[in-house]
Structure formats: structure tokens, C-alpha cells
Amino acid sequence: MEFDSKDELGTQPAGYLPWFDVPNRQTAKQPVAFGHWSTLQGLQRPGLLALDTGCVWGGCLTAAHFQPAGLDGQPTPPDCIAVRCDAAQKPGKDKKSNKALNRP
């Protein structure tokens, strides 16, 4: 496992995969909603929803409303609601330069 990569998909070190792309993942047949990876920007795949859309970096705060399965028994995609946030930090690894922004 590698915990330092937090950038976009495809930028991880050679030989590593995002946890949700690991072959034969035990939770592959279970719907999963997760956060704490803002560079995925609300990634949605069947059974997978990344809710972190970067509110702390000036992106949005996102919530999801999950509906019951449709008449055909297939899952219904969630309704996502996003609200803009003022940036609280600058993105990146250099935390020393992060300052709260004074906004009216």
C-alpha cells in the first residue's frame, strides 16, 4: 500500500492502483460512497461515488441522495447536490504557505 499519492487517477507510482480498481476487490459488488480524495472530483462509476469535491480547496461541498432501485431492479444513480465553498487552503503539499483567506 502507498499513502502519499493523492493526485489524479493515473499519476500513482508504477505497480500501484487506486483501491477501487484492485482486481477481485471484496467489496466490488457493494455500492460504495467515499471521501478524502478531492482530486477525483466526484468520480462516479457503477457502484462507486467519490463525494469529496474539494470544499477545503475552494471547490464544492457535495452531498448525495440515494434512490431505491428502479423497477428493473437496477440501482438508480444518486442525485448529487454541490454547494460552492470559499477556499480555506491552497492545494498542494506545502502546508506552510496555506493561510486562511479573508473574504467578506
Protein Blocks (a to p, Z undefined) as FASTA:
>chain_A
ZZkbccdehiacehiacfklgghiaklmpccddehilknnopacehiacfbgolmnopac
dddddddddfkopacdddddddddddfbdcdjblmlpccdddZZ
